[in-house]
Amino acid sequence: MKEWGRWKRYENCIIASVTILVNILVLSIRFDFYYDLNDDVFMRNVMSGAYTGMPDGHNVQTLYILGAFISLFYKLYRALPWYGIFLLVCQMGSLYLIGVRLLGICRKLPAKAVCMGLLTLFLWGMVLPHMVALHYTFISAMLAASAIFLFITTPKGLTAGKFVVRNIPSVLLVILAYQLRTEMLLLLFPIIGLAGLFRWSEEDKFFQKENYMKYGIVLSGIVVGMLGSREIDFAAYGSEGWKEYLVFFEKRTEVYDYHLDVVTNGEHEEFLHSLGLNDAQQELLSNYNFGLDESIDAQLMSQIADYAVKDTDYTGAIPKQVRYYLYRTLHEEDAPYNRLVIFLYACIVFAGAAIALTEKELRGKWSFIWKTVLLGSCRTALWMFILVRGRYPERITHSLYLAETVLLLGVLCMQLAGWRRTENRVCEKKEETEACAVEEGGKPSAAGQWAAGIICALLGLLFVYHLPQSIAKAAADVEKKEIAYADCMEIIRYCEAHPDNFYFEDVYSTVAFSEKLFAGECNLLANYDIMGGWLCKSPLYEEKLRAFGIASMEEGLSEMDNVYFIASRDSGTDWLPAYYGEKGIAVSVEQVDVIADTYAVYQLRR
């Protein structure tokens, strides 16, 4: 009995661990884990040393302190997929932390089993495609979501010191999310702020010195961690080469992510000509192979971005996007996420009204009204921001839904946990267990138990209803990635078979690839690179070319016998002679080899 008593205190951690490990095992049997997009692959290549030959923390997308940390593991042992391991640990670790807290709120084993069953159904019925195709943006949102849930369900009745200690994990999760994907965390920060406000409103006395200490210290920890991470990042990218590249990176992102029509639509041809760009250079901007031209630099890209922003009527887009926002909220496009959010809003309203009518002595019993109104207003503002901006891929919209869902779930849990008989409101051993502190003691009322049971049953039905669709979507996505992965590996194997050569790849015909997280990595210097993209023109890109004795892409292709061009066989190559022709250099493009009957290897000859 003593042995069991010793393990009993770790019961919640053990149950959550077993649940997560079983899910990982089943996922790995059913699916392969992939990087969702080539962004994560490029980041991995930088940190692992496959890009320049030496592991480096300057992966551009994450803050340097995190990139340097991951690259350190590659320096110690390159053969392990450390970045893939990191993403998977963050992903499943977030679910684990939420699971442990849910188990802490539940006091009986049947209720704990129900919570773990719902967590598993949520994984498979809602977010499964993101579980098998990992993207750092969505995982950043998962870290932030777990921080939100841990914070809002912090036990009541804690002193300032114990409150701060309990929320150290929440602070660290927010900082890590910020380091992993800064833009995503900043987008979700208003929701994080609402979590703090909602939790503060549960205190017995709102305007109290101890509360200022509790929430002030937690907020200060987050802000200091974020600012410190950013300062280290500024220092790491402080050289002139990196500063110029970051301007180019920012403006390139503005143009290609938000105003692509400026470089692909002929209506803006006159403006581009006014910048000194001839037809061949405009073609490079259109087909994303701008790395060929050294004159397409930060200054030029800034002029294009400034023109694009100035020419965009954001205010005029608001009425149209308001209608689209309402449509997405109520229709199939965002299912099942929008259905889950609507369901949770309804649960909070109905449960809040029932509590207010049955618990006459409960303080703040009508607070659910201003909470739902405030959260609804916040989510509307965030959605309008991304819709009016004109870019809202699933990894961003689903991240917004995830953070909102977890905050709603936290509010609902605290509502149900507080639905007690008035005479049972004092916990005799208030700090004995976390569950006792959260639930404020006493047995749940019959109404509270029924409400929790009905909500859990309906949640389970919602997850089960969407389970076939979720599995089918994940399977289709993995199948598509397997095809792209096979093509990608054909190119990689071909390049590796010719180590004395260097290969530049056409962007649009080769960039739609992904790689498996755990396919085995050698992480040696790769003798290939794409002709555009977000790493192009960076100091790392220049370092890579120097490693192969290439002064520039333009010179390498036209002057060096061991530098080649790879593109799909059905893509045209006329733009290459046209570009060199504008510079007074006559070249011909000769096909010298074929890769898997899909791609052609070309050599430029004067």
C-alpha positions as CSV (number, residue, x, y, z in Angstrom):
1,M,0.0,0.0,0.0
2,K,2.9,2.4,0.8
3,E,4.3,1.7,-2.7
4,W,1.0,2.5,-4.3
5,G,0.6,5.6,-2.2
6,R,4.0,6.8,-3.4
7,W,3.0,6.4,-7.1
8,K,-0.5,7.7,-6.5
9,R,0.8,11.3,-6.5
10,Y,2.0,10.7,-10.1
11,E,-1.2,9.1,-11.2
12,N,-2.2,12.0,-13.5
13,C,1.2,12.2,-15.1
14,I,1.3,8.4,-15.7
15,I,-2.2,8.3,-17.2
16,A,-1.5,11.3,-19.5
17,S,1.9,9.8,-20.6
18,V,0.3,6.5,-21.4
19,T,-2.4,8.2,-23.4
20,I,0.0,10.3,-25.4
21,L,2.5,7.4,-26.0
22,V,-0.3,5.1,-27.3
23,N,-1.5,7.8,-29.7
24,I,2.0,8.4,-31.0
25,L,2.4,4.6,-31.5
26,V,-0.9,4.3,-33.4
27,L,-0.1,7.4,-35.4
28,S,3.3,6.1,-36.4
29,I,1.8,2.7,-37.5
30,R,-1.0,4.4,-39.5
31,F,1.0,7.3,-41.0
32,D,4.5,8.6,-41.6
33,F,5.3,11.9,-40.0
34,Y,6.1,14.7,-42.6
35,Y,7.2,18.2,-42.5
36,D,4.2,20.1,-43.8
37,L,6.0,22.4,-46.2
38,N,9.5,23.0,-47.5
39,D,9.9,25.9,-45.0
40,D,10.6,23.4,-42.2
41,V,12.9,21.4,-44.5
42,F,15.0,24.5,-45.2
43,M,15.1,25.4,-41.6
44,R,16.2,21.8,-40.8
45,N,18.9,22.0,-43.5
46,V,20.4,25.2,-42.0
47,M,20.4,23.9,-38.4
48,S,21.7,20.4,-39.4
49,G,24.5,21.7,-41.6
50,A,23.1,20.3,-44.8
51,Y,22.8,23.8,-46.3
52,T,26.3,25.2,-45.7
53,G,28.2,22.2,-44.3
54,M,28.1,23.4,-40.7
55,P,25.1,23.5,-38.3
56,D,24.0,27.1,-37.9
57,G,21.3,28.8,-35.8
58,H,20.6,31.4,-38.4
59,N,17.5,29.7,-39.9
60,V,15.8,33.1,-40.3
61,Q,12.3,31.8,-39.4
62,T,12.8,31.0,-35.7
63,L,14.6,33.4,-33.3
64,Y,18.3,32.7,-33.2
65,I,18.4,31.5,-29.6
66,L,16.1,28.5,-30.4
67,G,17.9,27.9,-33.8
68,A,21.3,27.8,-32.0
69,F,20.0,25.5,-29.3
70,I,18.7,22.9,-31.9
71,S,21.9,23.3,-34.1
72,L,24.0,22.5,-31.0
73,F,22.5,19.0,-30.9
74,Y,23.3,18.5,-34.6
75,K,26.9,19.6,-33.8
76,L,27.0,16.9,-31.2
77,Y,25.5,14.1,-33.4
78,R,24.4,14.9,-36.9
79,A,22.7,11.6,-37.8
80,L,19.7,12.1,-35.5
81,P,16.7,14.2,-36.8
82,W,16.8,16.7,-33.9
83,Y,14.5,19.3,-35.4
84,G,11.8,16.7,-36.2
85,I,12.2,15.3,-32.6
86,F,11.8,18.9,-31.2
87,L,8.6,19.5,-33.2
88,L,7.1,16.2,-32.2
89,V,8.0,16.8,-28.5
90,C,6.4,20.3,-28.6
91,Q,3.3,19.0,-30.3
92,M,2.6,16.0,-28.1
93,G,4.0,17.7,-25.0
94,S,1.4,20.4,-25.4
95,L,-1.4,17.8,-25.5
96,Y,0.2,16.0,-22.5
97,L,0.2,19.2,-20.4
98,I,-3.4,19.9,-21.2
99,G,-4.2,16.3,-20.4
100,V,-2.5,16.4,-17.0
101,R,-4.4,19.5,-16.0
102,L,-7.7,18.0,-17.1
103,L,-6.9,15.0,-15.0
104,G,-6.2,17.3,-12.1
105,I,-9.6,18.9,-12.4
106,C,-11.3,15.4,-12.5
107,R,-11.3,13.6,-9.1
108,K,-12.7,10.2,-10.0
109,L,-11.1,7.6,-12.2
110,P,-14.2,7.3,-14.6
111,A,-14.1,11.0,-15.2
112,K,-10.3,10.9,-15.8
113,A,-10.9,8.1,-18.4
114,V,-13.6,10.2,-20.1
115,C,-11.1,13.2,-20.3
116,M,-8.4,11.1,-21.9
117,G,-10.9,9.6,-24.3
118,L,-12.0,13.1,-25.3
119,L,-8.4,14.3,-25.7
120,T,-7.7,11.3,-28.0
121,L,-10.9,11.9,-30.0
122,F,-9.9,15.6,-30.3
123,L,-6.5,14.6,-31.7
124,W,-8.0,12.2,-34.2
125,G,-11.2,13.9,-35.1
126,M,-10.1,17.5,-35.2
127,V,-6.4,18.2,-35.5
128,L,-5.1,14.9,-37.0
129,P,-3.8,16.4,-40.3
130,H,-1.6,18.8,-38.3
131,M,-0.4,15.9,-36.2
132,V,1.1,14.0,-39.1
133,A,2.2,16.9,-41.2
134,L,4.0,19.1,-38.8
135,H,4.5,22.8,-39.3
136,Y,6.2,25.1,-36.9
137,T,3.5,27.8,-37.2
138,F,0.7,25.5,-35.9
139,I,3.0,23.9,-33.3
140,S,3.8,27.5,-32.0
141,A,0.0,27.9,-31.6
142,M,-0.2,24.5,-29.7
143,L,2.4,25.7,-27.3
144,A,0.5,29.0,-26.8
145,A,-2.8,27.1,-26.4
146,S,-1.4,24.8,-23.7
147,A,-0.1,27.9,-21.8
148,I,-3.5,29.5,-22.0
149,F,-5.2,26.4,-20.6
150,L,-2.7,25.9,-17.8
151,F,-3.0,29.5,-16.8
152,I,-6.7,29.9,-16.8
153,T,-7.2,26.7,-14.8
154,T,-4.6,27.6,-12.2
155,P,-6.0,26.5,-8.8
156,K,-7.7,29.2,-6.7
157,G,-6.6,30.2,-3.2
158,L,-2.9,30.3,-3.9
159,T,-0.5,32.8,-2.4
160,A,1.3,35.1,-4.8
161,G,4.5,33.0,-4.6
162,K,2.7,29.7,-5.2
163,F,0.7,31.3,-8.0
164,V,3.8,32.4,-9.8
165,V,5.6,29.1,-9.3
166,R,2.6,27.2,-10.7
167,N,2.6,29.4,-13.8
168,I,6.3,29.1,-14.6
169,P,5.4,26.4,-17.3
170,S,2.9,28.8,-18.8
171,V,5.5,31.6,-19.0
172,L,8.1,29.3,-20.6
173,L,5.6,27.9,-23.1
174,V,4.7,31.4,-24.3
175,I,8.3,32.4,-24.6
176,L,9.1,29.2,-26.5
177,A,6.1,29.8,-28.9
178,Y,7.4,33.3,-29.5
179,Q,10.9,31.9,-30.3
180,L,9.5,29.3,-32.6
181,R,7.1,31.5,-34.6
182,T,7.1,35.1,-33.6
183,E,4.3,36.3,-35.9
184,M,2.0,33.5,-34.7
185,L,2.5,34.2,-31.0
186,L,1.9,37.9,-31.5
187,L,-1.3,37.2,-33.4
188,L,-2.5,35.1,-30.5
189,F,-1.3,37.5,-27.8
190,P,-4.7,39.2,-27.4
191,I,-6.2,35.8,-26.6
192,I,-3.4,35.1,-24.1
193,G,-4.2,38.5,-22.6
194,L,-7.9,37.6,-22.3
195,A,-6.9,34.4,-20.5
196,G,-5.1,36.5,-17.9
197,L,-8.1,38.9,-17.5
198,F,-10.6,36.0,-17.2
199,R,-8.4,34.3,-14.6
200,W,-7.9,37.5,-12.7
201,S,-11.7,38.1,-12.6
202,E,-12.1,34.9,-10.7
203,E,-10.2,36.3,-7.7
204,D,-12.2,37.2,-4.6
205,K,-11.0,40.8,-4.7
206,F,-10.0,42.1,-8.1
207,F,-8.2,45.3,-7.0
208,Q,-5.9,43.8,-4.4
209,K,-2.1,44.2,-4.0
210,E,-1.5,40.5,-4.0
211,N,-3.3,40.1,-7.4
212,Y,-1.1,42.9,-8.8
213,M,1.9,40.9,-7.7
214,K,0.5,37.6,-9.1
215,Y,-0.4,38.7,-12.5
216,G,2.2,41.5,-12.8
217,I,5.1,39.0,-12.2
218,V,3.7,36.5,-14.7
219,L,3.2,39.1,-17.3
220,S,6.6,40.6,-16.6
221,G,8.2,37.2,-17.0
222,I,6.6,36.7,-20.4
223,V,7.5,40.2,-21.6
224,V,11.1,40.0,-20.3
225,G,11.5,36.6,-21.9
226,M,10.2,37.8,-25.3
227,L,12.3,41.0,-25.2
228,G,15.4,39.1,-24.2
229,S,14.9,36.6,-27.0
230,R,14.4,39.4,-29.5
231,E,17.6,41.3,-28.3
232,I,19.7,38.1,-28.7
233,D,18.2,37.7,-32.2
234,F,19.1,41.3,-33.1
235,A,22.6,40.7,-32.0
236,A,22.9,37.5,-33.9
237,Y,21.7,39.1,-37.1
238,G,23.6,42.4,-36.5
239,S,26.1,42.2,-39.3
240,E,25.6,44.4,-42.4
241,G,25.0,41.4,-44.6
242,W,22.3,40.0,-42.4
243,K,20.7,43.4,-41.9
244,E,20.4,44.0,-45.6
245,Y,19.1,40.5,-46.2
246,L,16.4,40.8,-43.5
247,V,15.1,43.9,-45.3
248,F,15.0,41.9,-48.5
249,F,13.3,39.0,-46.6
250,E,10.6,41.2,-45.2
251,K,9.9,43.0,-48.4
252,R,9.9,39.7,-50.4
253,T,7.4,38.3,-48.0
254,E,5.2,41.3,-48.4
255,V,5.3,41.0,-52.2
256,Y,5.0,37.3,-52.7
257,D,2.7,36.5,-49.8
258,Y,0.3,39.4,-50.0
259,H,0.7,41.1,-53.4
260,L,1.8,38.5,-55.8
261,D,-0.2,40.0,-58.6
262,V,2.3,43.0,-58.8
263,V,5.0,40.7,-60.2
264,T,2.7,38.3,-62.1
265,N,0.0,40.6,-63.5
266,G,0.8,42.4,-66.7
267,E,-1.1,45.5,-65.4
268,H,1.9,46.5,-63.3
269,E,4.4,46.1,-66.2
270,E,4.8,49.9,-66.7
271,F,5.7,50.4,-63.0
272,L,8.2,47.6,-63.1
273,H,9.8,49.1,-66.2
274,S,10.0,52.4,-64.4
275,L,12.3,50.7,-61.8
276,G,14.6,49.6,-64.7
277,L,13.4,46.0,-64.9
278,N,13.3,44.7,-68.4
279,D,11.0,41.9,-69.6
280,A,13.5,39.2,-68.8
281,Q,14.0,40.4,-65.2
282,Q,10.2,40.7,-64.8
283,E,10.0,37.1,-65.8
284,L,12.5,36.2,-63.1
285,L,10.2,37.9,-60.5
286,S,7.2,36.1,-61.9
287,N,8.7,32.6,-61.9
288,Y,10.4,33.2,-58.5
289,N,13.9,32.5,-59.9
290,F,15.1,36.0,-59.0
291,G,18.3,34.7,-57.5
292,L,19.8,34.7,-61.0
293,D,19.9,38.5,-61.0
294,E,22.1,40.2,-58.5
295,S,20.4,43.6,-59.1
296,I,17.1,42.3,-57.6
297,D,18.2,43.4,-54.1
298,A,16.7,44.8,-50.9
299,Q,16.3,48.3,-52.3
300,L,14.4,47.1,-55.4
301,M,12.2,44.7,-53.5
302,S,11.4,47.6,-51.0
303,Q,10.3,49.8,-53.9
304,I,8.0,47.0,-55.2
305,A,6.6,46.3,-51.8
306,D,5.9,50.0,-51.0
307,Y,4.2,50.4,-54.4
308,A,2.0,47.3,-53.7
309,V,1.0,48.4,-50.2
310,K,0.2,52.0,-51.4
311,D,-1.9,50.6,-54.2
312,T,-4.0,48.4,-51.9
313,D,-7.3,49.6,-50.6
314,Y,-7.6,47.8,-47.2
315,T,-10.5,49.9,-46.0
316,G,-12.6,49.1,-49.1
317,A,-12.1,45.4,-48.5
318,I,-13.7,45.5,-45.1
319,P,-17.4,45.1,-46.1
320,K,-16.6,42.2,-48.3
321,Q,-14.4,40.5,-45.7
322,V,-17.1,41.0,-43.0
323,R,-19.5,39.0,-45.1
324,Y,-16.8,36.4,-45.8
325,Y,-16.0,36.2,-42.1
326,L,-19.7,35.5,-41.2
327,Y,-19.8,32.9,-44.0
328,R,-16.7,31.1,-42.8
329,T,-18.0,31.1,-39.2
330,L,-21.3,29.4,-40.1
331,H,-20.5,27.2,-43.1
332,E,-18.4,24.1,-44.1
333,E,-15.2,25.9,-45.1
334,D,-13.8,25.9,-41.5
335,A,-15.5,22.7,-40.3
336,P,-15.1,21.1,-37.8
337,Y,-13.3,23.9,-36.0
338,N,-16.1,26.5,-36.3
339,R,-18.7,24.0,-35.1
340,L,-16.6,23.2,-32.0
341,V,-16.2,26.9,-31.2
342,I,-19.9,27.6,-31.6
343,F,-20.7,24.6,-29.4
344,L,-18.4,25.8,-26.7
345,Y,-19.8,29.3,-26.7
346,A,-23.3,27.8,-26.4
347,C,-22.2,25.6,-23.5
348,I,-20.7,28.5,-21.6
349,V,-23.9,30.6,-22.1
350,F,-26.3,27.8,-21.1
351,A,-24.1,26.6,-18.2
352,G,-23.5,30.2,-17.0
353,A,-27.3,30.9,-17.1
354,A,-28.1,27.7,-15.2
355,I,-25.4,28.4,-12.6
356,A,-26.6,32.0,-12.1
357,L,-30.2,30.9,-11.6
358,T,-29.4,28.0,-9.2
359,E,-26.5,29.4,-7.2
360,K,-28.0,32.6,-5.8
361,E,-25.1,33.3,-3.5
362,L,-22.3,32.8,-6.1
363,R,-20.2,35.9,-6.7
364,G,-19.8,37.0,-10.3
365,K,-22.3,34.5,-11.5
366,W,-23.2,36.6,-14.6
367,S,-19.5,37.1,-15.6
368,F,-20.0,34.7,-18.5
369,I,-21.8,37.4,-20.4
370,W,-19.0,39.9,-20.6
371,K,-16.4,37.1,-21.1
372,T,-18.2,35.7,-24.2
373,V,-18.9,39.1,-25.6
374,L,-15.2,40.2,-25.1
375,L,-13.8,37.0,-26.5
376,G,-16.2,37.2,-29.5
377,S,-15.1,40.8,-30.2
378,C,-11.4,39.8,-29.9
379,R,-11.7,36.9,-32.3
380,T,-13.7,39.0,-34.8
381,A,-10.9,41.7,-34.7
382,L,-8.2,39.0,-35.3
383,W,-10.1,37.3,-38.1
384,M,-10.8,40.6,-39.8
385,F,-7.1,41.5,-39.6
386,I,-6.0,38.3,-41.4
387,L,-8.9,38.4,-43.9
388,V,-8.3,42.1,-44.9
389,R,-4.6,41.4,-45.2
390,G,-5.6,38.7,-47.8
391,R,-3.6,35.7,-46.6
392,Y,-5.1,33.0,-44.4
393,P,-3.8,29.5,-45.0
394,E,-5.1,26.7,-42.7
395,R,-2.0,26.8,-40.5
396,I,-3.0,30.3,-39.5
397,T,-6.8,30.0,-39.3
398,H,-6.6,26.7,-37.5
399,S,-4.2,28.2,-35.0
400,L,-6.7,30.9,-34.2
401,Y,-9.4,28.3,-33.8
402,L,-7.2,26.2,-31.5
403,A,-6.3,29.1,-29.2
404,E,-10.0,30.2,-29.0
405,T,-11.1,26.6,-28.4
406,V,-8.7,26.1,-25.5
407,L,-9.6,29.4,-23.9
408,L,-13.4,28.5,-24.1
409,L,-12.7,25.0,-22.7
410,G,-10.8,26.5,-19.8
411,V,-13.6,28.9,-19.0
412,L,-16.1,26.1,-19.2
413,C,-14.0,23.8,-17.0
414,M,-13.9,26.5,-14.3
415,Q,-17.6,27.1,-14.6
416,L,-18.4,23.5,-14.1
417,A,-15.8,23.1,-11.3
418,G,-17.4,26.0,-9.5
419,W,-21.0,24.6,-9.7
420,R,-21.2,23.4,-6.1
421,R,-23.8,23.3,-3.4
422,T,-23.5,26.5,-1.4
423,E,-23.0,24.6,1.8
424,N,-20.0,22.8,0.4
425,R,-18.0,25.8,-0.7
426,V,-15.2,25.5,1.9
427,C,-12.5,22.9,1.2
428,E,-11.3,21.5,4.5
429,K,-7.9,20.6,3.1
430,K,-7.7,23.4,0.5
431,E,-4.1,22.9,-0.6
432,E,-3.9,19.2,-0.3
433,T,-4.4,18.6,-4.0
434,E,-4.7,20.7,-7.1
435,A,-8.1,19.3,-7.8
436,C,-9.4,20.4,-4.4
437,A,-8.0,23.9,-5.0
438,V,-9.5,24.1,-8.5
439,E,-12.9,22.8,-7.4
440,E,-13.0,24.7,-4.1
441,G,-14.0,21.6,-2.3
442,G,-17.3,19.8,-1.9
443,K,-19.2,17.4,-4.1
444,P,-20.5,18.6,-7.4
445,S,-24.2,19.3,-7.4
446,A,-26.4,16.9,-9.3
447,A,-27.1,19.6,-11.9
448,G,-23.3,20.2,-12.3
449,Q,-22.7,16.5,-12.8
450,W,-25.4,16.2,-15.3
451,A,-24.3,19.3,-17.2
452,A,-20.7,18.0,-17.4
453,G,-21.8,14.6,-18.5
454,I,-24.0,16.0,-21.3
455,I,-21.3,18.3,-22.5
456,C,-18.7,15.6,-22.6
457,A,-21.1,13.3,-24.5
458,L,-21.9,15.9,-27.1
459,L,-18.2,16.8,-27.5
460,G,-17.5,13.1,-28.0
461,L,-20.3,12.8,-30.6
462,L,-18.9,15.9,-32.4
463,F,-15.4,14.4,-32.5
464,V,-16.6,11.0,-33.6
465,Y,-18.8,12.5,-36.3
466,H,-15.8,14.3,-37.9
467,L,-13.4,11.3,-37.3
468,P,-13.8,9.7,-40.8
469,Q,-13.4,13.0,-42.5
470,S,-10.3,13.9,-40.4
471,I,-8.6,10.5,-41.1
472,A,-9.4,10.7,-44.8
473,K,-8.0,14.3,-45.1
474,A,-4.8,13.3,-43.2
475,A,-4.4,10.2,-45.4
476,A,-4.9,12.2,-48.6
477,D,-2.4,14.8,-47.5
478,V,0.2,12.1,-46.6
479,E,-0.4,10.4,-49.9
480,K,0.2,13.6,-51.8
481,K,3.3,14.2,-49.7
482,E,4.6,10.7,-50.4
483,I,4.5,11.4,-54.1
484,A,6.2,14.8,-53.7
485,Y,8.7,13.1,-51.4
486,A,9.5,10.5,-54.0
487,D,10.2,13.1,-56.6
488,C,12.3,15.1,-54.2
489,M,14.4,12.1,-53.3
490,E,15.0,11.3,-57.0
491,I,16.6,14.7,-57.4
492,I,18.5,14.4,-54.1
493,R,19.9,11.0,-55.1
494,Y,20.8,12.2,-58.5
495,C,22.7,15.2,-57.1
496,E,24.4,13.0,-54.5
497,A,25.5,10.7,-57.3
498,H,27.4,13.6,-58.9
499,P,29.2,15.2,-56.0
500,D,31.5,17.2,-58.2
501,N,28.7,19.1,-59.8
502,F,26.3,21.8,-58.5
503,Y,22.7,22.0,-59.4
504,F,20.3,25.0,-59.4
505,E,16.7,24.1,-59.4
506,D,13.8,25.9,-61.0
507,V,11.6,27.1,-58.0
508,Y,8.0,26.4,-59.0
509,S,8.6,23.0,-60.6
510,T,10.7,21.6,-57.8
511,V,9.7,23.5,-54.6
512,A,6.4,21.7,-53.8
513,F,8.2,19.0,-51.8
514,S,8.2,17.7,-48.3
515,E,10.4,15.3,-46.4
516,K,9.8,12.7,-43.7
517,L,10.7,13.6,-40.1
518,F,12.4,10.3,-39.4
519,A,13.7,9.0,-42.8
520,G,17.4,9.0,-41.8
521,E,19.6,12.0,-42.2
522,C,23.3,12.4,-43.1
523,N,23.1,16.2,-43.0
524,L,26.2,16.7,-45.2
525,L,26.7,19.7,-47.4
526,A,24.2,19.4,-50.3
527,N,25.3,20.3,-53.8
528,Y,22.0,21.8,-54.9
529,D,19.8,24.8,-54.2
530,I,16.7,26.5,-55.6
531,M,17.0,29.7,-57.6
532,G,14.7,31.7,-55.4
533,G,12.9,31.4,-52.1
534,W,13.4,33.0,-48.7
535,L,17.0,31.9,-48.1
536,C,18.2,33.2,-51.5
537,K,20.5,36.2,-51.3
538,S,21.2,35.6,-47.5
539,P,24.7,35.4,-46.1
540,L,24.2,31.6,-45.8
541,Y,23.3,31.4,-49.5
542,E,26.5,33.2,-50.4
543,E,28.5,31.0,-48.0
544,K,27.0,27.9,-49.8
545,L,28.0,29.2,-53.2
546,R,31.5,30.0,-52.0
547,A,31.8,26.4,-50.7
548,F,31.5,25.2,-54.3
549,G,33.6,28.0,-55.8
550,I,30.7,29.8,-57.4
551,A,30.8,33.6,-57.4
552,S,27.2,34.1,-58.4
553,M,24.3,32.1,-59.8
554,E,24.4,34.0,-63.1
555,E,28.1,33.5,-63.6
556,G,28.1,29.9,-62.4
557,L,25.4,28.8,-64.9
558,S,27.0,30.5,-67.9
559,E,30.7,30.1,-67.1
560,M,31.3,26.9,-65.2
561,D,31.1,23.4,-66.7
562,N,30.0,21.7,-63.6
563,V,27.0,23.9,-62.8
564,Y,23.7,22.7,-64.1
565,F,20.0,23.7,-64.0
566,I,17.1,21.3,-63.1
567,A,13.5,21.8,-64.0
568,S,10.5,19.7,-64.8
569,R,10.5,18.4,-68.3
570,D,7.3,20.3,-69.2
571,S,8.4,23.7,-67.9
572,G,9.9,26.1,-70.4
573,T,13.5,27.3,-70.4
574,D,13.2,30.2,-72.9
575,W,13.5,32.7,-70.1
576,L,17.1,31.7,-69.5
577,P,18.5,32.7,-73.0
578,A,16.2,35.8,-72.9
579,Y,17.7,36.9,-69.6
580,Y,21.3,36.4,-70.7
581,G,20.5,37.9,-74.1
582,E,19.5,41.2,-72.4
583,K,23.0,41.3,-70.9
584,G,24.6,40.7,-74.3
585,I,25.5,37.1,-73.6
586,A,24.3,34.5,-76.1
587,V,23.6,31.1,-74.5
588,S,21.9,27.9,-75.5
589,V,20.1,25.6,-73.1
590,E,21.0,21.9,-73.7
591,Q,19.4,19.0,-72.0
592,V,22.1,16.6,-70.8
593,D,20.2,14.2,-68.6
594,V,16.8,13.1,-67.2
595,I,15.7,12.3,-63.7
596,A,13.0,9.7,-63.2
597,D,11.3,10.7,-66.5
598,T,10.0,13.8,-64.7
599,Y,12.9,16.3,-64.4
600,A,15.5,17.4,-66.9
601,V,19.0,18.4,-66.3
602,Y,20.2,21.3,-68.4
603,Q,23.5,23.0,-69.1
604,L,24.0,26.5,-70.4
605,R,26.5,26.8,-73.2
606,R,27.7,30.1,-74.7
